[in-house]
């Protein structure tokens, strides 16, 4: 049996979700991706596709979001968000 190793690429972006409108817009765009996306607050990370997780974060600070994917089209769409 031959195993093919798939390399995933992690890309991080710093975002500011300081209004409800920004959170709703972000949520609508991020759920269109098939890949896993994390959002970080301090040293913890949460599922960025969960609007409940996003609303539980401190909206007064910027957050890193990260996509975990090996699909170049997904990463390109993620970078356009």
C-alpha positions as CSV (number, residue, x, y, z in Angstrom):
1,X,0.0,0.0,0.0
2,X,1.4,3.4,-1.0
3,X,0.4,6.4,1.2
4,X,0.4,9.8,-0.4
5,X,1.3,12.5,2.0
6,X,-0.8,15.6,1.6
7,X,0.7,18.9,2.7
8,X,-1.7,21.3,4.3
9,X,-0.9,25.0,4.2
10,X,-1.8,27.2,7.1
11,X,-2.5,30.8,6.3
12,X,-3.2,33.4,9.0
13,X,-4.8,36.8,8.6
14,X,-5.4,39.5,11.2
15,X,-9.0,40.7,11.2
16,X,-11.1,43.2,13.2
17,X,-14.6,42.0,14.0
18,X,-15.6,44.9,16.2
19,X,-19.2,45.3,15.0
20,X,-22.1,43.0,14.6
21,X,-22.3,43.8,10.9
22,X,-18.6,42.7,10.4
23,X,-19.3,39.5,12.3
24,X,-22.3,38.6,10.2
25,X,-20.5,39.5,6.9
26,X,-17.5,37.4,8.0
27,X,-19.7,34.4,9.0
28,X,-21.5,34.4,5.7
29,X,-18.3,34.4,3.7
30,X,-16.4,31.9,5.9
31,X,-19.1,29.2,5.7
32,X,-18.7,29.0,2.0
33,X,-15.3,27.4,2.5
34,X,-15.0,23.6,2.7
35,X,-11.7,23.8,4.7
36,X,-11.3,24.2,8.5
37,X,-10.9,27.7,9.7
38,X,-9.9,28.7,13.2
39,X,-10.1,32.1,15.0
40,X,-7.7,32.9,17.7
41,X,-8.1,34.9,20.9
42,X,-4.9,35.0,23.0
43,X,-3.6,31.5,23.0
44,X,-6.9,29.7,22.4
45,X,-8.6,28.9,19.1
46,X,-12.2,28.4,18.1
47,X,-14.1,27.2,15.1
48,X,-14.5,30.3,12.9
49,X,-17.5,28.9,11.2
50,X,-19.4,29.0,14.5
51,X,-21.2,32.3,14.9
52,X,-21.7,31.5,18.6
53,X,-17.9,31.1,19.0
54,X,-17.3,34.4,17.3
55,X,-19.8,36.3,19.5
56,X,-18.1,34.8,22.6
57,X,-14.8,36.5,21.7
58,X,-13.7,39.9,22.8
59,X,-14.9,42.2,20.0
60,X,-12.6,45.0,21.1
61,X,-9.4,43.3,20.0
62,X,-8.2,42.0,16.6
63,X,-8.1,38.3,16.0
64,X,-6.1,36.0,13.7
65,X,-8.0,33.6,11.5
66,X,-6.3,30.6,10.0
67,X,-7.3,28.3,7.2
68,X,-6.0,24.7,7.1
69,X,-6.1,23.5,3.6
70,X,-4.0,22.2,0.7
71,X,-6.5,23.5,-1.9
72,X,-5.1,26.6,-3.6
73,X,-8.5,27.9,-4.7
74,X,-9.8,27.7,-1.1
75,X,-6.7,29.6,0.2
76,X,-7.2,32.2,-2.5
77,X,-10.9,32.7,-1.5
78,X,-9.8,32.8,2.1
79,X,-7.3,35.6,1.4
80,X,-10.1,37.6,-0.3
81,X,-12.3,37.7,2.8
